[in-house]
Every structure is written in structure tokens, then in C-alpha cells.
């Protein structure tokens, strides 16, 4: 084999090695970036979950200490449990959160409530209070149970 051919093959090999090292380095960098993004997303999800658990516990404590309307707390706890542990809404005693939600979810809230006729609002408030009084004991038991539940 001629010396010229040997040098050509050596240079071609070095070029191939350089290209492969560049491709490997880029791929490695992409993988590292992806791992960092996944770690951040995992951390965000853990923080979000912890925040939802804390919110549920605060709402449950507020129920136990009569600092919040039971219907409002049920709506909020049900919404949080939908994201956190929806299977709990089918279990006793937590089922009451779903039941109260189903009975009062049609009622206007916030701006819709402000734009609604006062007679209709009074009727809805009466209905809401009836639902609350009907489920008072179950809501209090569920609040204590959810506050002590390990998520």
C-alpha cells in the first residue's frame, strides 16, 4: 500500500472519529438536558402534590373548627381529591364530599352568583343549607378522616 493511501485513510479515520465524537457529545448533552427537565418536572409534581395535601388538611381542620361552610369545603376538597386520589371519593367516609358536590354543583358561584336574581340566590342558599344540615355529621367524620389520611 502506498504511503499516500495510508495518510488518506488515517485522515479519513480522524475525520470520522471527530464527527462521531461530536455526535456523541451532542447526544449526551441532549440527554443531560432531558434528565434535568424531568427532574424539575418531578420536583414540581411533588411540590404540587404536597401543596394539595396541605390544602386538604387545612380545609378539613377548618371544617372541624367550624371556620368554613361545609358545602364550600366539600366542593374544594372534592376538586383537590379529583387530582390527588380520585379513588378515595368512592370510599366511605370520603364519599360524602362527592355526594355534596353532586347536589350543589349546579348552583352559581362568584360572578354568576352576583349576576343572578336575589330570589333565586335565596332559594339556592336554602337548598345548600339543607344539604349541609343533612350531611353535617358525615362531613365532620370525613374531614377528620381525610385530615389524618396518609397520602
C-alpha positions in Angstrom: 0.0 0.0 0.0 1.3 3.4 -0.9 2.2 6.0 1.7 -0.3 8.5 0.1 -3.2 6.0 0.6 -2.1 5.3 4.2 -2.2 9.0 5.0 -5.5 9.4 3.3 -7.0 6.6 5.3 -5.6 8.0 8.5 -7.0 11.4 7.8 -10.4 9.9 6.9 -10.3 7.9 10.1 -9.5 11.0 12.1 -12.4 12.9 10.4 -14.8 10.0 11.2 -13.6 9.9 14.8 -14.1 13.7 15.1 -17.6 13.5 13.6 -18.6 10.6 15.9 -17.2 12.4 19.0 -19.2 15.5 18.0 -22.4 13.5 17.5 -21.9 11.6 20.8 -21.2 14.8 22.7 -24.4 16.5 21.3 -26.4 13.4 22.1 -25.0 13.3 25.6 -25.8 17.0 26.1 -29.4 16.4 24.9 -29.8 13.5 27.3 -28.5 15.6 30.2 -30.9 18.4 29.4 -33.7 16.0 29.2 -32.8 14.5 32.6 -32.7 18.0 34.1 -36.1 18.8 32.7 -37.5 15.5 34.0 -36.0 16.2 37.4 -37.6 19.7 37.5 -41.0 18.3 36.4 -40.8 15.6 39.1 -39.9 18.1 41.7 -42.8 20.4 40.6 -45.2 17.5 40.7 -44.1 16.5 44.2 -44.4 20.1 45.4 -47.8 20.4 43.8 -48.9 17.2 45.4 -47.7 18.3 48.8 -49.5 21.6 48.4 -52.7 19.8 47.5 -52.4 17.5 50.5 -51.7 20.5 52.8 -54.8 22.3 51.3 -57.0 19.3 52.0 -55.7 19.2 55.6 -56.3 22.9 56.1 -59.8 22.6 54.8 -60.5 19.6 56.9 -59.3 21.4 60.0 -61.4 24.4 59.1 -64.4 22.0 58.9 -63.6 20.6 62.3 -63.3 24.0 63.8 -66.5 25.4 62.0 -64.5 28.1 60.2 -65.8 27.3 56.7 -69.2 26.5 55.2 -69.4 22.7 54.8 -70.6 22.9 51.2 -67.8 25.1 50.1 -65.2 22.9 51.8 -66.8 19.8 50.2 -66.5 21.4 46.8 -62.9 22.3 47.3 -61.9 19.0 48.8 -63.6 17.1 46.1 -61.8 19.1 43.4 -58.4 18.5 45.1 -59.1 14.8 45.5 -60.0 14.6 41.8 -56.4 15.4 41.1 -54.8 13.7 44.1 -56.6 10.5 44.8 -60.0 10.2 42.9 -60.4 6.6 44.2 -61.0 8.0 47.7 -64.2 9.6 46.6 -65.7 6.2 46.2 -64.7 5.0 49.7 -66.5 5.6 53.0 -66.4 8.2 54.7 -65.0 10.3 51.9 -67.9 9.6 49.6 -69.8 12.5 51.2 -67.6 15.0 49.5 -68.7 13.7 46.1 -72.3 13.5 47.2 -72.5 17.1 48.4 -70.7 18.2 45.3 -73.2 16.5 43.1 -76.1 18.0 44.9 -74.8 21.6 44.8 -72.6 21.8 41.7 -75.4 23.4 39.7 -75.5 26.5 42.0 -74.0 29.7 40.7 -70.8 30.9 42.2 -68.6 34.1 42.1 -69.7 36.4 39.2 -72.5 34.2 38.1 -73.9 34.4 41.6 -73.6 38.2 41.6 -75.5 38.4 38.3 -78.3 36.1 39.5 -81.7 37.2 40.8 -81.7 37.6 44.6 -84.8 35.4 45.0 -83.1 32.6 43.2 -80.0 33.1 45.3 -82.0 32.8 48.5 -83.6 29.6 47.1 -80.2 28.2 46.3 -78.8 29.2 49.7 -81.7 27.5 51.4 -81.2 24.3 49.4 -77.4 24.5 50.2 -78.1 24.8 53.9 -80.4 21.8 53.8 -77.8 19.7 52.1 -75.2 20.8 54.7 -77.5 20.0 57.6 -78.4 16.7 56.1 -74.8 15.7 55.8 -73.2 17.6 58.8 -72.2 14.5 60.8 -70.8 12.7 57.7 -68.9 15.8 56.6 -67.3 16.2 60.0 -66.3 12.5 60.2 -64.9 12.6 56.6 -63.0 15.8 57.4 -61.3 14.1 60.4 -60.6 11.0 58.4 -59.1 13.0 55.4 -57.0 15.1 57.7 -55.5 12.0 59.2 -55.3 10.1 55.9 -51.8 9.3 54.7 -51.5 10.2 51.0 
